[in-house]
Amino acid sequence: MKTSEKRFARWGSLFHILGLTAFLVIVFLPVFSLLAEAGLALVSRGPEVLSLAVPSAERMTLLLRSGLFSAATAGAAGLIAICAGSLLWRFQRKPLTYVRWLLLVLIVIPPYVHALSWMAVGDLLSDFSLWRQLSQELARGWIPAWWVQTMAHLPIAVGLTLVGLDTVDPSLVDAARAHRSEIQGFLRVVLPLSVPTLLAGNSFVFLLVLLDYSVPALFQVTSYPLAVFAEFSATHDSVRATAMAVPFLVIGLPVLVGAQRVIRKATLNPRRHRDTWTSPAAWPPWFSLLQWLGLLVLGLHLLVPLGSLTLLTGSIGAFGASIRSAGSEVAFSAGLCGATALLSLPLGLAVARHLGRRTRRSGLWWALVTIPLVIPAPLTGIGLIALWNRSGLGLVYSSDLMPLLAMLARFAPFAVLALYVELERQGPGLLDAARVFQKSSAHGLLRIRLPLLAPGVFAAAALVGGLSAGEVGSTLLVLPPGRSTLALRIYDYLHYGASETVAGLALTLFLLAFSTGLLASLALGARSRRVRPATRGTT
Amino acid sequence: MASRIFTVLAASSVVFLPISCSRRSTTAEVVVYTSVDRPYSEPVLKRFQEGTGIRVKAVYDLEAAKTTGLVNRLIAEKEHPQADVFWNGEFVQTLLLKEEGVLSPYASPEEEDATFRDPESFWTGFGGRARVFLVNTELLAEDDFPSSVFDLLDPRRSPETFGVAHPLFGTTATHAAALYALMGPDEARSFFSALRQRGVQILEGNAAVRDAVVHGRIEAGLTDTDDACGAIRRGEKVAAVFPDQEDGELGTLVIPNTVAVIRGGSNPEEAKKLVDFLLSTDTEEALLESGWFQISTRGLAPSSGCVLPPVSRTMQVELPQVFQALDLARRDLAEIFVR
């Protein structure tokens, strides 16, 4: 091996170790400090704390209901995503292909804003006597809560469905289409090959819904996270709250472990390097109907918040005033979310490589990645305070690094999982060819490996950036004094009742997300222009 | 392309990290944590900053955090406090912070006018909001307006047309604790059990109660005066009614704001100046004008577009009594409502 190659390998190892260490310190240490405190409390306080980890019959019912609710939401989002995604999948040429990537960044709109938008629709319907009864019935209960949560998380499900469908080898699709009907090929070949990514998407949705008490509470639905929060707000005791959150681990971990097993057992399908749809699809009418219905629902996801926010904002002047009033928050949020998205990538790449290894140690890494996903946001914030609010660390604790660390602690595991799926889908053929023909390791990395990773990198960054934009639970606890994010400002005004201001700010958030998505789409388009000619027709 | 992405990534990280470590200011500053809604508290803090030249760094609480986000933060930061002052929109959390050893005593010269104050000067109460029924005047005739919290249990009224915020959180929890202190645990527990069994709507927060009344999803709901005033000032078709104003009735719960100095804060002198400012007549006038206060401890009249009828009968309960009742109330209410 040449000296330069050795040096490159050494630098690569160093960055890899740095990434792993950063992940452990940033993501797992706050959780570990909470768990360690809970463990010590278990010794000193004994059964009192332990009993909280084992739900009573009533809390068990609540937990099961919350689990079923999350599963129903994830299932519905997954089904709609398959219907709409299979239609959008056909749009593989510009400019329609750009539209698909915009979906993923729409997750930036917090579920709370979706809830308020749909409530506004209900209020509008109640003005008509014919609909009044129905709108009042649908103003509370599990069904509207389920609908709003499904709509709020639809972009994640659709985005990851598209990632999954895009990674199906076109030659396999061609073979299926040649020997079976379109729908049979889709159901028996395409969907099973996309299962890992679909399951990853559904698992994300399941966990995000499982941990959220705010939207169910808006529709008067009591969920298990509300019980945890009630305990925390009553006792201000993070140990008791952590003990009560243990059932989240019990429910959340099997979901992730199950999804993980499917992902690991799945056939490694090489990424497509040419258009899948060289001839028009011939779906049966019932499936076409489902596809268009799925797309309609996806359209509603976009149009209802956009329409109600625009109407509520009232005028361009009011919109301008909203932006001016929140100029510093807009800039701060954009910087913070951008930095979180960027920094989650090296962390994600370092850890994702370990998830894919078939060793005993990979099980440990899976645990390190998944446990933070099921820790409620306020507890992450408390863990960060316990960790960083110490003598000698004042400069860090009172700085903008704290909300950045909070967002990374909460959402970097999502980047790990998204990048893991992407790494698993990399075709070994191209990588082997790269090893043979590359001028150097750096050349192979920059010209082959990273370009292949680019869609996963964008998806992970958009996912993390979008989730960070709506984060309030842990940010509130560690934000430096004098700072505020756009999401926090929206929540400030939600209570005040200044609906035009809230709408203007939420619209700003929406447009920021839209612009980010557009830029990401253009970047992906530019990348595909460079990569495709050299790889067209390869498998 | 990918190499560019990673160059940008690395460059951004390298640039962002150093600049994100904010430098400590050399000018005088004070850090305040406040649970008072930002649209009301921010102008007051700006006036203090402009008047004194002391830079105010604020952290605002959220309705979604149920007024406990900052309290949890203050407790967690107790050993190395970041805040200098806590300005609370109610009082029980402040009393809790005193119990947790988070506060430092300070007897402000302005405190002499205060109706509510800690005997050891750990906190001072000022101004006040009150619990109030907000009524949709299109759905309910004036004769049918509720006049007592016990109207929520009136079998002649449909329970689904009434709403209250979740009694485990915020000022509704304070109200519940006050009822526990006043009525006794058994009677209060029966009251809330009946409320739950009847099917009175339990909404996410006081703002949700206000919005449900405004949009006609319910006929009337129990909320705070600042929420009620927000709707009235916007010209919504609603009215506010103080509950239990007749002789022999419980009276309306008045909830003062409280302010306290944080023990071990970095800017103790500036903190005292801010406390003095918040307790001043000027601030009380400003908060009455903005609609945050409806009750004046100095007998000032509320101005602005929302003038509510005077509270003739307030709930006769001491603030520490309410605080002491809170723990039992919360445990009971968790059993009743979180299921």
Interface residues (C-beta under 8 A of the other chain):
Chain A: E58 T61 L62 Y112 M119 D123 S126 Q136 A139 R140 S214 A217 L218 Q220 T222 L226 A227 F229 A230 E231 F232 S233 A234 H236 S238 G335 G338 A339 L342 L343 L345 P346 P378 G381 I382 I385 A386 N389 R390 S391 G394 L395 V396 Y397 S398 S399 D400 L401 L404 L446 L450 P451 L453 A454 V457 V472 G473 L476 L477 V478 L479 P480 P481 G482 S484 L488 R489 Y491 D492 Y493 L494 H495 Y496 G497 A498 A523 A526 R527 R530 V531
Chain B: M1 A2 S3 I5 F6 V8 L9 S12 S13 F16 L17 S20 C21 S22 R24 V31 V32 Y33 D37 R38 P39 Y40 V56 K57 A58 V59 Y60 D61 L62 E63 A64 A65 K66 T68 G69 L70 V71 N72 R73 I75 A76 E77 E79 H80 Q82 A83 L96 E100 H166 L168 F169 Q201 I202 L203 E204 G205 N206 A207 A208 R210 D211 A212 H215 G216 R217 D227 G230 A231 R234 D327 R330 R331 A334 E335 F337 V338 R339
